[in-house]
Amino acid sequence: MISFFQRYKKHIDWFVRAMLYLGVVMPIVVGVKYLFPFVFPKAVFFQACVEIALLGYLALVLIDKSYLPKINALVVLVGAWMASICLAGIMGVDPSFSFWSKAERMDGILWYFHAFAFFVMLIGMMRTKMSWIRFLQWNSIVGGAVGIAALISKYAPGMFALGDQTRLAGTFGNPAFLATYFVVLFFIDVLLFASTDSDNHVRRVWFVLALFSMMCVFLSGTRGAYVGVVAGIIVALVGIALSAWQKYKKIIAIIAGIGIVLVVSFVAFRGFWNRVSPFFASRVYSVWNIPKPRLIVWGMAWDAFKDRPLLGWGSENFMYAFNKHFNPDVHTYEMSIFDRPHNKILDLLVAQGLFGLVSYLSLFGYIASKLIIAILKKRNSERDTLICAIVLGLFTAYFVQDLVLFEMPTSTVALFLLFALGYWVLREQSHSVAAQLQENRVSAKKNTVVVKNGYANLPTQTGLPAHAGMIWLASALGILALFVNAVVIPMSASRGVVDAARALSSKSQDYSAILQRAQQA
């Protein structure tokens, strides 16, 4: 078995990469025959991609240890946050619910295991600048398709409809989640634009896609995303100004000027904006107006945190906290039961306690501090420093917009993609990309590293563990069991419930049999 892996190592490498590429297609996935068609099918699709990729990745790791990511502070911090999620779930009020979650959210411990595996495989497989650039390019192309589908659904629903599209929601079913996706995509498009040589015509594609992503954010009408993207742009511009003012001062001045003109126009010509674009104007002018029910629920979340301050109530258990600390005033404004406090900080405090909040903030703080140091010290090339500033803006935008939201499968994948991107950027910032590529060329002559088409064929580090074949086989059986329990059975049960509901609505005689099959699944 091991000899087979060694013989077909390049093919296995390609296969794992292909599954990682396929994983980021999840925003397109919609399953109308399943419960919560905009959430559940996406999560199950991604879990399947990760589990299949793991089969190949474990084979690569067993025959070549260079595929194992280098452990650094960022990896440790991501692991610490994962530990807080697991501990909080185990010690929480409903460990089973914390582990499995529900079809509406898919945000349990099991889901985070898959996201963490995705992170590990990304940093283990994407080891050159070209491999990262190509992966991000693919992600942006997928994003373009997602945006086009959303626009068609909103403005040409006769072609295909995706539910209520009063605000642009597309395949996400919720404009807030679409906005989060395109906030991330906007900065990735800008990063690709900055990473491409000025004489390369492909650069225009990333510029157009960046504008397109920005348009999707604003059409979503999501105020938190508005604030997040503006905060990210400001931070990125400040970083660029501090690192390369002379080169980029005209661009900075133009962007800053446009921003100032827009702010002044919104203040001085409110009536004009209300006439020209009442929808957009209403969202902008109410950007700081937090709905009263949210404020009430935030108070309930704070009271719940004080009950269990260290490890919290466990993931997915906010409904227990909501019931215990229920404030009837919330139903004066909205007849809803909240399963999230709609605030990332409070969500962490309730679900994971101080341990979870500190580990999460430490992640962002570590990445931000390292990027700021790289920008201020100017040790790298101007392009590398520019990339650091853009990535700093990206993390800022994500963090700010998440303050009034919570994670869903698509945003969790985006978050762990950002962690992996941060891993690569921080690794490169201490040694400029140009110098790294030059070293790769020199080392290639010594048969140390061969870089071709974005793939890094590092020298095989032998010293295979004893019974490596048995280790892979046992792992494969475990992954197969996981696939059955995390993909096959949930899909069957979800499909069965929907079929039973349809049979009931049509007064079909098969209703009882269909429902029984769903319950057995």
N, C-alpha and C positions, 0 to 999 in steps of 0.2 A: 504493500500500500504506500509506504513512504517513498519507495523507488518510483512509483507512479506519480506522486506529487512532485518529486524532483524533476522528473522527465517533462512534466507539463506545467512547470512553475509559471512560465510566462502566460500560459492560457488561464491558469487559476488567478493570477494577478489581474488579468484583463476582466475575468468574470466578476471578481469582487468589486473592481472599479465600476463595472457596468451596473451592478446592483445598487451601489451608492448613488450613481447617477439616476437610476430609476427611482430611488427613494425620494428624491427632491421633486419628483413629478406629482407627489401626493396632493398638492393644492388643486389639481385639475379633477381629482377623483370625486365623483358624486354617485351615490347608489340609492336610487329612488325606491328600490325594493327592500331597503333595510331601515331599521329605526334610526332616526336622526341622520338623514341621508347626507348632510353636509359635514358631519363630524365622524361618526362611527366608521364608515367605509374608508375614509382617509387614514385614520389611525391603524386600522387592521391592515390596510395595504402597506403602510410604512413598516409595521411590525413584521410582516411577511418578508419584505425586502431585506430588512436587517437580519432576520434569522437565517435566510438563505445565504446572505453575504458572510455571515459568521462561519458557515461550514467551510467556505474557501479560505477565509482569513485565518482560521485555526490551523488549517493545513500549511499555509505559508509561514506562520509563526513557528510551527514545529520543525520545519526544514530550514528556516532562515530567521534567526533571532533579530536581524536588523529591522524586521517588520514591526517589532515591538516598539511603541513610542518611548522616547526618552522621558523619564519621570522628572518633572521640574515643579516649581512652586504652583504653577497654574493647574497642572494635573492633580496635584495634591489638594488644592482648593476645590476643584470640581468634585473630587472624591469625597471631600469633607461635606460638601452640600448634599451629595448623594447619601452619605451616611446619616445626615440629619433627617432626610426624607424617610429613610428606612426606619430609623429609631423612633421617630415621631409616629409613624404608622403602627409599628409593633406595640408601642406603649400607649397608643391613642384609645379612644372610646370604641372604635369599631375597626380592628385590624383587617378584617376580611374586606370591608368596603374600601379601606385605604389601599389595599393591594390591588384589587380588581377595578375599582372605580365604577363608572356607569357609562352606558352608551352615549349619553348626552354630553359628557365631558371627556372621558378617556384620559384621565389625568392622575392615575394611581401609581403606586410603586412599580408595578409591572411595566407601565408605559415609560417611566423614567429609566428603567433598566435598558430598554431598547434605545432611548435617546443617548444614554451614556455609551452604549456599545457603538452607536453611530459615531459619536465623538472620538472614541478610541480608534476605530477603523479609519476615520478621516485623517487623523494625525499620524497614523501608522502607514497609510498608503500614499498620501499626498505629501511627498518629501522634496519636491522641487518647485520653483516659482512657476514653471510652465504647467505642471500638473494642477496647481491651485488656480492659476488663471483660467485654464480650460474648464475646470469644475465650476468656477464662478460664472464663466460665460454661459455654460449650459443652464445654470440656475436662472440667469437673467433672461435667456431665451424662453424658458418655461414660464417665467413671470410675465413676459410679453404676451404669451398665449393665454395665460390666466386673465390678464387685463382685457384682452380683446374679447374673450368669452363673456366677461362681466359687462362690457359695453354693449355687446350684441343683445344680451339678456335684458338690459335696461332699455335700450333705444330701439331694438328690433325684436321684441319678444315673440313675434310670429315665427321666427327662425327656430328659436328654442327658448323656453322660459325656465327661470330658476327661482320661482317664488317672488315674493314682494321685493321690488327693486326701487322703492321710493328713494332710498339712498343706495348708492352703488354697493352691492354685496356679492354679486357673482357666485362663484362656486363655494364661497365660504358661508353663505346664508346669513351672515351678520356683517354689517359694514365696518364695525370696529375691528373684527379679525382680519378683514381684507385690508384695512388701513395699516395695521401692524405689519402685515406681509410686505406691503409696498413701501412703507417707511424704510425697512431693511433693504429692500431691493433698490430704492433710490440711491442709497449710499454705496451699495455694491456696484451699481452702474457707474457712479462717479469714480469709484476706485478703479474700475476697468478702464474708464476714459483716461485717468491719470497714469495708468500703467502702460498704456499703448503709445508707441512712438508717434510723434506728430505727423510724420509722413505716411502713416498707415491709414488707409481710407476706412478700415473697420472701426477706427476711433469714432467716426460719426455715428455709427450704430449705437454705441454705448451712450453717446450724448443724447440721441433721440429717445432711447429707452429710459434714460434718467428723467427727461421731461415727461415722458409718458407715465412713469411711476409716480411722479409728483402730481400729475393730473388725477390719477386714480385715488391718491390720498385725499385730495380736496373734494373730489366727487363723492367720496364716502361720507363726507360731512361729520367725521369723527374729530371732535374738538381736542381730545387728548393727543391724537396723532398730529394735529396742527401744531400744538405747542411743542411736541417732541421733535418734529422735523425742523422747526425754527431753532430750537435750542441746539440741536445737533449741527446745523449749518453755522450758527454763531461760534460754537466751540471749534469747529473745523477751521473756520476763517481765522480765528485768533491763533490757532496752532500754526497755520500757514504763514500768517503775518510774522510770528515770532521766529520762524525758521527760515523763511525765504522772502522777506518783504520786498526786496529790490526786484526780484524776478516776477512776483505775482501781484505787485501793488495795484496795477491797473485792473486786474480781474477782481481783486478784493474791493477796490473802490467802486466798480460797477455794480457788484452784487450788493454791497452795503448801500449804495445810492438807491437801487431799486427797492430795497427793504425800507429805507427811510421814506421814500415817496409813497409806498403802499401804506405805511403806518399813518403818515400825515393825511393821506386821502381818506382813510377810514375814519379818522378823527374829524376832519374838516368837512367831508362830503358824505355824511351818513345817508342822507336822503337819496343821493345819486346811487350809492351801492344798493340800497333797498329797492330802487326801481330797476336797476340793471340786472341784479342777481339776488333776488330776495332770499333764495335758499342759502346761498353761500354767505350772504350778509348776516342772516339770522344765526348761523353757526358761529361766525367770527365774533359777533357782538355779544354772544352768550357764552363765550369761551371760558369765562371765570365763574359762570353761574352753575354751581354744583346742585343737582336736584336734591330737594329736601329728603326724599326717602334714602338716598345714599348717605347723607349726613347722619340720619337716625341709625342706619345699619352700621355705620362706622363706629358709633358709640356702643352699639351692641357687641361689635367685634372686640373693641377695647376691653369691655367688661369680661368677655370670654377669655381673652388673653390673660387677664389678671387671675383667672381661675387656675390656669395651667401655664405658667410663664416660661418654664424651662424647655419642654419639648412639645408643648401645644396639644391640640386635640387629635392630631393626625390628619393626613391628607384626606380630602373629600368628606370631612366630618363637620363642616361649618353648619350644616343643617341642625345638628345636635346643639351647637352653641346658639344658633338662631332661636331654637325653641326654648332653651333654658332662659335666655336673656331677652326674650321677645318684648318689644316695646309696641303696644297697640297703636301708637301714633303713626307708625309707618303705613298702616292701612287707611289712614286719613287721606293719603296721597296716592297710594298704589296698592292694589290688591294682589300682591305677589309674595311668594316665599323665596327668599334669597338663599342660594346655596354657595354664594361667594360674596365677600364684602366689597368687591369691585375696587380694590386698592391693593396693590402688590405688597406693600409693607405690612398692612394689617392682615392680609391673606397669609403671609409668612408667619406673623406672630401667632395667629390663631392655629394654623395647621402645624407649624414646626417650632413654635416658641422662639426664645432668644437664640438658641443654637442655630436654628434655620436662618433667622434674619442675619445674624453675624456672619455665618458662612457665605450667604448670598451677597451681602454687601462687601465682604472681603474679596470676593471674586472680582466684582466691578472695580473696587478700590485698587486692587493689585494691578489689573490691566491698565487702568487709567494712569496710575502713578508711573508705570514703566513706559507708557507711551509719552507722557509729559516729559519725562527725563530724556527720552530719545529725541524729542523735538527740541528741547532747550539746549542740549549738548551739541547738536548738529554734527554728530560723529559720522553720519552716513551721507550718501549722495542726496542731492536735493529731491530726487524722485522718491527715494526710500522714506525721507522725512515727510514728504507730502502724503505718502500712503499712511504713515503713522497718524498724521493729523486727520485724515479722512476716517480712519478706523476709530479714532477717539471720538469724532463726531457721531459715528454710527452707534457706538456703545452709549453715548449720551442720549441720543434720540430714542433708542430702545428703552433705556431706563426711565426716562421722563414720561413717555407715553404709557408705560406699564404702571405708572403710579395710580392711574384711575381705571385699570383693567385687571385682567388675570390671564394666566396661561391657558392656552388650548393646544391641541396637537400641532397645528401648523406653526404657532408661535414658539412652542417648545423646540421643534426641529430647527427653526430659525435661530433660537437662542444658543443651542448647542453647536450649530454651524458657526455662529459668531465666536464661541469659545475656541473652536478649532482654528478659525481664522486668526484669532488673537494669539494662539499658540505659535502659529507659523510666523506672523508678523514680529512677535517679540523675539523669536529665535533668530530672525533675520536682522533685526534692528541693531544687534550688537556687532554684526558683521555685514557690511553692505551686500546687497544682492549681486551687484556687479562683481565684487571681489569673490563672492561665493561661487558664481558661475565660472570665473576664471580659475579658481582652485579646482573646480570639477573637471575643467578641460585638462589641467596639468595632471590631476590624479588619474584621469582616464588613461593617459599614456603609461601609467604605472599599474594599470589593470585594477585600480582601486574603485573607481566609480565610472559608469558609463551612463551618460544622460542622452536619451534619444526620444523625440516625440513626446516629451513631458514625462517619461517614465524614468525612474531611477533604479537601475539594476545594481544594487549594492552587492559586494562580495558575500557569498553565502557563508554565514557563520555556522560552522558545523558544531559537532558536539551534541548530537541529537539525544534527547532524553530517552532513558530506557523505556522500552515498550511504547515508543511514540505512536505506532499504529494503533495500539489498544487505547491510548489516550484519546486519539482523534475519534475512534469508533464510539467510545463511551460518550464523548462530547456530542457526537452526531446524534446518538440516540436521545440524549437529553434535549438537544435542539428540536428533534422530531416531536418529542413529547410536548415541548413548549409550543411548537407550531400547531399541534392538534388542539391544545387547550387555550391558546391565545389568539388563534386565527380561525381554525375550522369550526370548532364548537360554537364560539360566539357568533360567527356568520350564520351558521345554521339556525341557531336560536333566534337571532334577530330577524332573519328572513321568515321563519315560521310564525313569529308574532305578527308581522305585517300581513302575511298571507291569511292568518286567522282573522285579523281585523277586517280585511277585505271580504272574506267569506261571510263574516257576521253582517257586514253592511249590505251585502247582496242576498242575505238570508239563505246562504248555501247550506246544504245538509252536511257538507264536509267540515264545517267549522270546528266541531268537537275533536275530530281526528287530527286536524291540522294543529290546533292548539296543544293537544296532547303530545304531538311530535316535537313541538317547540319547547314544551316544558321538559321533555326527556333530554333534549339537546343541552 
